[in-house]
Amino acid sequence: MFKSIIILLLTVILTGCSSFGKGVAEAFLEKQETDDTRECSVWGGAFEGISASLDRQEGKTKVLMTHGVGEHDPGYATMLMEKLGQALDLTVKNKYSRDIKLYHFDNQDQVLGNLRISRLLSKNRQRELLFYELTWSDISAPLKEILAYDNSGEYSFRRAEVNNLLKEFSNSTGPDPMIYLGNQREGILNAFTQSVCWMMAFDWNDMPGRDDEIINCDFKNDRLLEHISIDDYIFISHSLGSRITIDGLDRVAHLSDSITDEDGMLTTEVIVDQLQDKSIPIFMLSNQLPMLQLGRELPRVVGMRQEYCNVEGTHYDDRAFSHITIYAFSDPNDILSYVLPSGFVDKYIDSRMCVDVTNIMINIAHVFDAFGLGTVANPLEAHVGYDSDDRVIAMIANGVGTENSSKLVEERCQWIETIE
């Protein structure tokens, strides 16, 4: 799209020499694509990525993907999953994935979305990864029908082609943050919480089959006690999914505050206690936490990280997790994503979550020089192109600053190690 705009602009400028001008422009753009100079900077401590978890002696490695704005169908994360599999040398996949319909806890007629589970293995079957893909846009799609008329031919034909493309993108993605921050937040968090429950409670072989009756998973399930202490849980999110993941994990960590059923209380309290020893990585693609904090109330506990997360802290026994590390990916040319500035965590994320941050500023979209008129990058590609970027995949798979880190990352990304 942006190539066409630049070429069209040059054609107008070079009146009378259009053929020559177009040829020069195309050659120039092709050269810029060949010379990939996209920048990548990592600010934080060294980290190992998913690969370090796969050689564990007991337990499983489980990854939950949560999408962001826009309409999604089950299978949307297939490219990301397959590229991760290649990077981790997990080249064997079960023939069929397993799909679980998610229903509202209090209303079995209300569908909240779909959880798709896939199993990846190494050729010798010794290394295994379970990939969980949450699709929650079933909740927001009906509400966005109020804007459907704007995409119809009655109005769309009046727009320029590029503007119409941008308007369709805006109508598809713009309402989702408002929907989440409004009265549909509960349903979306319900879908996320159930997905975490399925991830924590079941391994591949004891999961319901394709034709089995599916029931809700809740945190009074005794199966969770068998897995939480030995399994590794890793989260990947995109755009709005970053807010959903943080809010959802906060809800999971404080389940015993809200469950009053006497039969399930003891089990739930034990689960919460086990979560206090878990270290959770979250890879946030196109991170949006700062924007989605606007207008929200502050968490119940802020500015007390040392008291809750330091072993010698006065409230250490009341922490939610051992620690959560956020790897916040953002493209400077993505108009919808942000780095996490210094002090954001202390002020806007519950101290009991024990969150650390690594900021990863990376050009996903190619930046083109428009012949002295300025540089330009496709903001849509900058927002959605993470799952096809080999540097992003390499960092999630093999980390940064360790002996297992990818040569691609070492060569193409600048690592600025930060310390306390």
C-alpha positions as CSV (number, residue, x, y, z in Angstrom):
1,M,0.0,0.0,0.0
2,F,2.7,2.5,1.0
3,K,4.9,1.5,-2.0
4,S,2.0,2.4,-4.3
5,I,1.5,5.8,-2.5
6,I,5.2,6.7,-2.9
7,I,5.3,5.6,-6.5
8,L,2.2,7.6,-7.3
9,L,3.6,10.7,-5.6
10,L,6.9,10.4,-7.5
11,T,5.0,10.0,-10.8
12,V,3.3,13.3,-10.2
13,I,6.5,15.1,-9.2
14,L,8.4,13.8,-12.2
15,T,5.9,14.9,-14.8
16,G,7.1,14.1,-18.3
17,C,9.6,11.5,-17.0
18,S,7.0,9.2,-15.5
19,S,8.4,5.9,-16.9
20,F,11.9,6.8,-15.8
21,G,10.7,8.0,-12.4
22,K,8.7,4.9,-11.7
23,G,11.6,2.6,-12.6
24,V,13.9,4.6,-10.3
25,A,11.4,4.5,-7.4
26,E,10.8,0.7,-7.7
27,A,14.5,0.0,-7.8
28,F,15.1,2.2,-4.8
29,L,12.4,0.5,-2.8
30,E,13.6,-2.9,-3.7
31,K,17.1,-2.0,-2.5
32,Q,15.7,-0.8,0.8
33,E,13.9,-4.1,1.3
34,T,17.1,-6.0,0.5
35,D,19.1,-4.0,3.0
36,D,17.1,-4.8,6.1
37,T,18.1,-2.1,8.6
38,R,15.2,-2.4,11.0
39,E,16.3,-1.6,14.5
40,C,15.9,-3.7,17.6
41,S,16.8,-2.8,21.2
42,V,16.3,-4.8,24.4
43,W,16.3,-3.0,27.7
44,G,16.4,-5.4,30.7
45,G,18.1,-8.4,32.2
46,A,19.1,-11.6,30.4
47,F,16.3,-14.2,29.9
48,E,16.1,-17.7,28.6
49,G,12.9,-17.9,26.7
50,I,10.6,-21.0,26.4
51,S,13.5,-23.4,25.5
52,A,14.8,-23.5,29.0
53,S,11.5,-25.0,30.2
54,L,11.4,-27.9,27.7
55,D,14.2,-30.0,29.3
56,R,12.5,-30.2,32.7
57,Q,12.5,-33.7,34.3
58,E,8.8,-33.5,35.4
59,G,5.8,-31.4,34.5
60,K,4.8,-29.8,31.2
61,T,5.5,-26.6,29.4
62,K,2.2,-24.8,28.6
63,V,1.8,-21.6,26.6
64,L,-1.5,-19.5,26.5
65,M,-2.0,-17.0,23.7
66,T,-4.6,-14.3,24.1
67,H,-5.5,-12.1,21.1
68,G,-6.2,-8.4,21.1
69,V,-8.5,-6.1,19.1
70,G,-10.4,-7.1,16.0
71,E,-12.3,-10.2,15.0
72,H,-10.5,-13.5,15.3
73,D,-11.3,-17.1,14.4
74,P,-9.9,-20.2,16.1
75,G,-6.5,-20.9,14.5
76,Y,-5.4,-17.2,14.3
77,A,-2.2,-18.0,16.2
78,T,-1.2,-20.9,13.9
79,M,1.7,-19.0,12.3
80,L,3.1,-18.0,15.6
81,M,2.8,-21.5,17.0
82,E,4.4,-23.2,14.0
83,K,7.3,-20.7,13.9
84,L,7.9,-21.2,17.6
85,G,7.8,-25.0,17.0
86,Q,10.6,-24.6,14.4
87,A,12.7,-22.4,16.6
88,L,12.4,-24.8,19.5
89,D,13.0,-27.9,17.2
90,L,9.5,-29.2,18.0
91,T,8.7,-30.4,14.5
92,V,6.1,-33.1,15.4
93,K,2.4,-32.1,16.0
94,N,-0.6,-34.1,16.9
95,K,-2.8,-34.5,13.9
96,Y,-5.9,-32.9,15.6
97,S,-6.1,-30.0,17.9
98,R,-8.7,-30.0,20.6
99,D,-11.4,-27.2,20.8
100,I,-13.2,-26.4,24.0
101,K,-16.2,-24.1,23.9
102,L,-16.1,-21.7,26.8
103,Y,-19.5,-20.9,28.5
104,H,-20.3,-18.4,31.2
105,F,-20.1,-19.7,34.7
106,D,-23.6,-18.6,35.6
107,N,-25.2,-18.9,32.1
108,Q,-24.6,-22.1,30.2
109,D,-26.4,-20.6,27.2
110,Q,-23.8,-17.8,26.8
111,V,-20.8,-18.8,24.7
112,L,-17.7,-16.8,25.6
113,G,-15.3,-18.1,23.1
114,N,-13.1,-21.0,22.1
115,L,-10.0,-22.6,23.6
116,R,-7.9,-24.5,21.1
117,I,-5.1,-26.8,22.4
118,S,-2.3,-28.1,20.2
119,R,0.5,-30.4,21.1
120,L,4.1,-30.0,19.7
121,L,6.8,-32.6,20.2
122,S,10.5,-33.1,19.3
123,K,11.3,-35.9,16.9
124,N,12.4,-38.2,19.7
125,R,9.2,-37.3,21.7
126,Q,11.3,-36.2,24.7
127,R,10.4,-32.5,24.6
128,E,6.7,-31.4,24.6
129,L,4.9,-28.1,24.5
130,L,1.1,-27.6,24.9
131,F,-0.1,-24.4,23.1
132,Y,-3.4,-23.0,24.2
133,E,-5.1,-20.4,21.9
134,L,-8.0,-18.3,23.4
135,T,-10.5,-16.7,21.1
136,W,-12.7,-14.4,22.9
137,S,-14.0,-12.1,20.1
138,D,-17.3,-14.0,20.1
139,I,-18.2,-11.6,23.0
140,S,-17.4,-8.3,21.2
141,A,-18.5,-9.2,17.6
142,P,-22.3,-8.9,18.1
143,L,-21.8,-5.5,19.8
144,K,-19.8,-4.2,16.9
145,E,-22.7,-4.8,14.5
146,I,-23.9,-1.3,15.3
147,L,-21.1,-0.1,13.0
148,A,-21.8,-2.6,10.2
149,Y,-23.7,0.0,8.1
150,D,-20.6,2.1,7.9
151,N,-18.7,-0.7,6.0
152,S,-21.6,-1.2,3.5
153,G,-21.4,0.0,-0.1
154,E,-23.9,2.8,0.8
155,Y,-21.1,4.7,2.5
156,S,-17.8,2.9,1.7
157,F,-17.8,3.8,-2.1
158,R,-17.6,7.5,-1.2
159,R,-14.2,7.0,0.4
160,A,-10.8,6.9,-1.2
161,E,-9.5,3.3,-1.3
162,V,-6.8,3.7,1.3
163,N,-9.1,5.7,3.6
164,N,-11.7,3.0,3.3
165,L,-9.2,0.3,4.3
166,L,-8.2,2.4,7.3
167,K,-11.9,3.0,8.2
168,E,-12.7,-0.7,8.1
169,F,-9.7,-1.4,10.3
170,S,-10.9,1.2,12.7
171,N,-14.4,-0.1,12.9
172,S,-13.1,-3.6,13.5
173,T,-10.6,-2.8,16.2
174,G,-11.5,0.6,17.8
175,P,-14.6,-0.5,19.8
176,D,-12.8,-3.4,21.5
177,P,-11.1,-1.4,24.3
178,M,-14.3,0.4,25.0
179,I,-16.2,-2.9,25.1
180,Y,-13.6,-4.4,27.5
181,L,-13.6,-1.4,29.8
182,G,-17.4,-1.4,29.7
183,N,-19.9,-4.1,30.8
184,Q,-18.3,-7.0,28.8
185,R,-15.1,-7.1,30.8
186,E,-16.5,-9.7,33.1
187,G,-17.3,-12.1,30.3
188,I,-13.9,-11.7,28.7
189,L,-12.1,-12.3,32.0
190,N,-14.4,-15.3,32.6
191,A,-13.1,-16.7,29.3
192,F,-9.5,-16.1,30.2
193,T,-9.9,-17.5,33.7
194,Q,-11.4,-20.7,32.4
195,S,-8.6,-21.0,29.8
196,V,-6.1,-20.8,32.6
197,C,-8.0,-23.4,34.5
198,W,-7.9,-25.8,31.6
199,M,-4.2,-25.1,31.1
200,M,-3.4,-25.8,34.7
201,A,-5.7,-28.8,35.4
202,F,-5.2,-31.0,32.4
203,D,-2.4,-32.6,30.3
204,W,-2.9,-33.7,26.7
205,N,-3.7,-37.4,27.6
206,D,-6.3,-36.6,30.3
207,M,-8.0,-33.8,28.4
208,P,-11.6,-34.3,27.1
209,G,-11.7,-35.8,23.6
210,R,-13.3,-34.4,20.5
211,D,-16.7,-35.9,21.1
212,D,-16.8,-35.7,24.9
213,E,-19.2,-33.5,26.7
214,I,-17.4,-30.3,27.7
215,I,-18.1,-28.8,31.1
216,N,-16.7,-25.6,32.7
217,C,-13.4,-25.8,34.4
218,D,-13.2,-24.1,37.8
219,F,-10.6,-23.7,40.5
220,K,-12.2,-26.1,42.8
221,N,-10.9,-28.9,40.5
222,D,-8.6,-31.2,42.4
223,R,-6.6,-31.8,39.2
224,L,-4.9,-28.4,39.6
225,L,-3.1,-29.6,42.7
226,E,-1.4,-32.3,40.7
227,H,0.1,-29.9,38.2
228,I,0.7,-26.4,39.5
229,S,3.8,-27.1,41.4
230,I,5.6,-28.9,38.5
231,D,4.3,-27.3,35.3
232,D,5.6,-24.1,33.7
233,Y,3.1,-21.5,32.5
234,I,4.0,-19.0,29.8
235,F,1.7,-16.3,28.4
236,I,1.8,-14.5,25.0
237,S,-0.6,-11.6,24.4
238,H,-1.3,-9.1,21.6
239,S,-2.5,-5.5,22.1
240,L,-5.6,-5.5,24.2
241,G,-4.7,-9.1,25.2
242,S,-2.0,-7.6,27.4
243,R,-4.6,-5.9,29.7
244,I,-6.7,-9.0,29.7
245,T,-3.8,-11.2,30.7
246,I,-2.7,-8.9,33.6
247,D,-6.3,-8.5,34.9
248,G,-6.9,-12.2,34.5
249,L,-3.8,-13.3,36.4
250,D,-4.7,-10.9,39.2
251,R,-8.1,-12.6,39.4
252,V,-6.6,-16.1,39.4
253,A,-4.1,-15.1,42.1
254,H,-6.9,-13.9,44.4
255,L,-9.5,-16.6,43.8
256,S,-9.7,-17.4,47.5
257,D,-11.0,-13.8,48.1
258,S,-14.1,-14.5,46.0
259,I,-14.9,-18.2,46.4
260,T,-17.1,-18.8,49.4
261,D,-18.2,-22.4,48.7
262,E,-17.0,-24.3,51.8
263,D,-16.3,-27.5,49.8
264,G,-14.0,-25.7,47.5
265,M,-12.4,-23.2,49.7
266,L,-9.6,-25.4,51.1
267,T,-8.6,-26.6,47.6
268,T,-8.6,-23.0,46.3
269,E,-6.5,-21.7,49.1
270,V,-3.9,-24.4,48.5
271,I,-3.8,-23.5,44.8
272,V,-3.3,-19.8,45.7
273,D,-0.4,-20.8,48.0
274,Q,1.2,-22.8,45.2
275,L,0.9,-19.9,42.8
276,Q,3.0,-17.8,45.2
277,D,6.0,-19.9,44.2
278,K,5.5,-19.6,40.4
279,S,7.5,-17.4,38.1
280,I,5.4,-16.3,35.1
281,P,6.8,-14.8,31.9
282,I,4.4,-12.7,29.7
283,F,5.4,-11.8,26.2
284,M,3.3,-8.8,25.3
285,L,3.2,-8.1,21.5
286,S,2.2,-4.6,20.7
287,N,1.9,-3.7,24.3
288,Q,-1.0,-1.4,25.2
289,L,-1.0,-1.3,29.0
290,P,-0.4,2.5,29.3
291,M,-3.3,3.4,27.0
292,L,-5.6,0.9,28.6
293,Q,-4.8,2.3,32.1
294,L,-6.5,5.6,31.2
295,G,-9.6,6.1,33.3
296,R,-9.1,3.0,35.4
297,E,-9.0,3.0,39.2
298,L,-5.6,2.3,40.8
299,P,-5.1,-1.3,42.0
300,R,-5.7,-2.0,45.7
301,V,-2.0,-2.2,46.6
302,V,0.6,0.0,44.8
303,G,4.1,1.3,45.6
304,M,4.9,-1.6,47.9
305,R,6.9,-4.0,45.8
306,Q,9.7,-4.5,48.3
307,E,7.3,-5.3,51.1
308,Y,5.5,-8.0,49.1
309,C,8.2,-9.4,46.7
310,N,11.4,-9.2,48.8
311,V,12.0,-12.4,50.9
312,E,12.6,-10.2,53.9
313,G,9.5,-8.0,53.2
314,T,6.9,-7.5,55.8
315,H,4.1,-8.8,53.5
316,Y,6.1,-11.5,51.6
317,D,3.6,-14.2,52.6
318,D,0.8,-12.2,50.9
319,R,2.4,-12.0,47.5
320,A,0.4,-13.3,44.4
321,F,3.4,-14.8,42.5
322,S,7.1,-15.3,43.0
323,H,7.4,-12.8,40.2
324,I,6.0,-11.9,36.8
325,T,8.3,-10.7,34.1
326,I,6.7,-8.7,31.3
327,Y,8.5,-8.6,28.0
328,A,6.9,-5.6,26.4
329,F,7.4,-5.6,22.6
330,S,6.5,-2.3,20.8
331,D,7.2,-0.9,17.3
332,P,7.8,2.9,17.5
333,N,5.7,3.2,14.3
334,D,2.7,1.3,15.7
335,I,0.3,4.1,16.7
336,L,-1.4,1.7,19.1
337,S,1.5,0.3,21.2
338,Y,3.8,1.7,24.0
339,V,6.9,0.9,26.0
340,L,6.4,0.7,29.7
341,P,8.1,3.8,31.2
342,S,10.0,3.8,34.5
343,G,7.6,3.9,37.4
344,F,4.6,2.5,35.5
345,V,4.6,-0.8,37.3
346,D,4.9,0.7,40.8
347,K,2.0,3.1,40.2
348,Y,-0.4,1.1,38.1
349,I,0.1,-2.6,38.7
350,D,-0.8,-4.3,41.9
351,S,2.4,-4.7,44.0
352,R,1.4,-8.2,45.0
353,M,2.0,-9.4,41.4
354,C,5.7,-8.8,41.8
355,V,6.2,-7.5,38.2
356,D,9.5,-6.8,36.4
357,V,9.7,-5.3,32.9
358,T,12.0,-5.8,29.9
359,N,11.2,-3.3,27.1
360,I,11.8,-4.5,23.6
361,M,11.7,-1.7,21.0
362,I,11.7,-3.3,17.6
363,N,10.9,-2.1,14.0
364,I,8.4,-4.7,12.8
365,A,7.4,-2.7,9.7
366,H,10.0,-1.6,7.2
367,V,10.9,2.1,7.2
368,F,11.2,3.7,3.8
369,D,12.8,6.9,2.7
370,A,10.4,8.8,0.5
371,F,13.1,10.7,-1.5
372,G,13.7,13.4,1.0
373,L,10.1,13.9,1.8
374,G,10.5,12.0,5.1
375,T,10.5,8.4,6.2
376,V,7.3,6.3,6.3
377,A,6.3,2.9,7.7
378,N,3.1,1.0,7.4
379,P,1.3,1.4,10.9
380,L,-0.9,-1.6,10.3
381,E,2.0,-3.9,9.7
382,A,3.7,-2.4,12.7
383,H,0.7,-3.4,14.8
384,V,0.0,-6.9,13.5
385,G,3.3,-8.2,12.1
386,Y,4.9,-9.7,15.2
387,D,4.0,-13.3,14.5
388,S,5.9,-13.3,11.2
389,D,9.0,-11.6,12.5
390,D,11.9,-14.1,13.1
391,R,13.6,-11.8,15.7
392,V,10.5,-11.8,17.8
393,I,10.1,-15.6,17.5
394,A,13.8,-16.1,18.4
395,M,13.5,-14.0,21.5
396,I,10.4,-15.8,22.8
397,A,11.9,-19.2,22.0
398,N,15.5,-18.7,23.1
399,G,15.7,-15.4,25.0
400,V,18.4,-12.8,25.1
401,G,21.9,-12.7,26.7
402,T,22.3,-16.4,27.3
403,E,24.4,-19.2,25.7
404,N,21.2,-20.4,24.0
405,S,20.3,-17.1,22.5
406,S,19.8,-17.0,18.7
407,K,22.6,-15.7,16.5
408,L,19.9,-13.7,14.7
409,V,19.1,-11.8,17.9
410,E,22.8,-11.3,18.8
411,E,23.4,-9.9,15.3
412,R,20.3,-7.8,14.8
413,C,19.3,-6.6,18.3
414,Q,21.2,-4.3,20.7
415,W,21.0,-5.5,24.3
416,I,21.2,-2.9,27.0
417,E,21.4,-4.9,30.3
418,T,19.7,-3.0,33.2
419,I,20.4,-3.6,36.9
420,E,18.9,-2.4,40.1
